[in-house]
Amino acid sequence: MKWNTRTLVLMTMFTAIAVAGSVFVSFPAGVARAYPVQHAVNVISAISLGPGPAVGIAFLTALIRILTGTGSLLAFPGGMIGALFAGLLYRKTGRAWTASAGEMIGTGVVASLLAAPYANLLMGASVGAFFFLPAFLVSSASGALIGLAIALRLESADRLPVIGNRL
């Protein structure tokens, strides 16, 4: 996949927004902390750039947050799966609300179910399959709705850069 300079600059900006936002905006959500800015960025980047760059942004954000001590290993499956679902659903339908729904399904349901064996394997935490579901769902839903609101506002102002999701 070849990305032009504009795509790379937007990916860098979205990553910086997600990392900085996770420092300033979070709240407790059950067994984890909710970082809604990450999920909002997933929705907006999935709409603007497509599923590949959105997953790349989620990966870089998780990596930076883990290296700086502001995130856990659960940031990888949560952010990346949600970004992938958001990008694929938006690409299929061309509607912003489907990107938001994809983020909620990808992170809130699929990633939360994958997080249990992932946490057991990499973190030594032995939990049930539905243990992470409430926290992941609250985090992804709050961020996905914020991302949807921002995306709709940017679309109405004709300011949303759409590069990778040409329909």
N, C-alpha and C positions, 0 to 999 in steps of 0.2 A: 504494500500500500504506500503510495507516494503522497506526502502531505506538503502543501506549499507553505511559504513563510507565514502567511496570514493565519492559517490553521494552527501552526505551531505557536504563534504569539497568543492567539485566543486560548489555546490549551494551557499555556503558561499562566495567563491571567486568571482563568477559571480555577486552576490549581491553587494559585495564591489566595484567591477569594475563599476557597474552601478551607485551606489551612488556617488562614487568619480568622475566618468566621468560627472555626471550631474552638479557637482559643477564647473568643468572647461570647459565643452563644451556645449554651448547652444547658440541659436540665436533667435531673434524675428521672429515669423511666424504668422502674422495676429493678432488675438486676444489673442494668447497664446505664450509661448516660446517653441521652439523645443529642445528636448533633445535627439539627435540621438544616444548617447551611450546606452540608455535604449533599444532602438529598435534593435540596433546591438547585444546587449547581449541577447535579446529575440530570435533572429534568431539563434545565436550560441548555446544557451542553449537548444532550442527546438530540434536542430539537435543532440546535444551531449547527452542530458538527457531525452528528451521526453516531452510531453505536460504537465504532472502533475508537475514535478519539474520546468519547465519553468514558469508556472503560479505561483508557490510558490515563485520563484525568483522575478517575477514582483510584487507580493503582498508585499514581504518584502522590496523591493526597494522603492515602493510607501509609505509604512508605515514609513520607516526611513526618507525619504525625507520630508514627512509631519511633522513628529515629530521634525525635525531639521530646519524646516522653508524654505526648498529649493524646495518644491513642493506644488501643490494644490490637492484638492480632485479629480480632473480630472485624476490624475496619476493612480488611481485604475482601472477604466474601460479601459483606453487607453492601459496600459501596459499588463493587465491580458488577455483581449480579444485577443490582437495581439499575445501574447505568445501562447495562446490556439490554435488559427488558424494556427500559424506557426508549432507547434508541430504536430497537426493532419494532416495537408497537407504533412509534411515531412514523417510522419509515413506511410501515404497512398502511397506515390510515391517513397520515398528514394532519392529524388533529392533536392539539396540545394536551387535551385532557387524557388521551391515551398514553402519552409519555408519562404523565403523572400517575396514572393507574399502573403502568408498567413498573415504575419505581416502587410503588407500594406492594405490588405482587412480587417483584423480583427480590426486594430487600425484606419486606415485611413477612412474606410467607416462605419463598424458596430459600433465601439466604439464611433465614432463622432456623429452618429445618436442617440445612447443611452445617450450621454453626455447631450443633451438638457433637457430631463425630469429629469435626475439625478441632473444636476445643478440647476434646478428649485426646486426640492424637498429638496436637502441638502444645497445648497448655496444661495437660494433665487434669483437666476438669471433667469429672464424670457426671453428666446431667442427662435428663430425658430429652426426647426429641422436641417437645413443645416448650422447653424451658426458656428459650430466647424469644419465642414468638411475640409475647406482649410488648417487650421492650423494643424489638426491631420494628414492630408494627406502629407503635406510637412515634418512634423516631422518624421512620420513613413517611408516614402519613402527614405529620406536621411539616416536614421539609418539602414533600412533594406538592402539598397544597400551596406553600409559599412560592415554590418554583413555578407552579401553574399560574398563580396570580401575576408574578413578574413576567412570565413569558407572554401571557395574554395582553398585559399592558404594553410590553415592548412591541408585540405584533400590531396592536391598534395604533401605536405611534410610528409604525413602520421602521423600527430601530433594531429589530431582532436580526442579527446576522445569520443567514442560513447558507451554510457552505456545503456540508457533507450530506444533506438529506434532500437533495433535489428530487421532487416527486414527478 
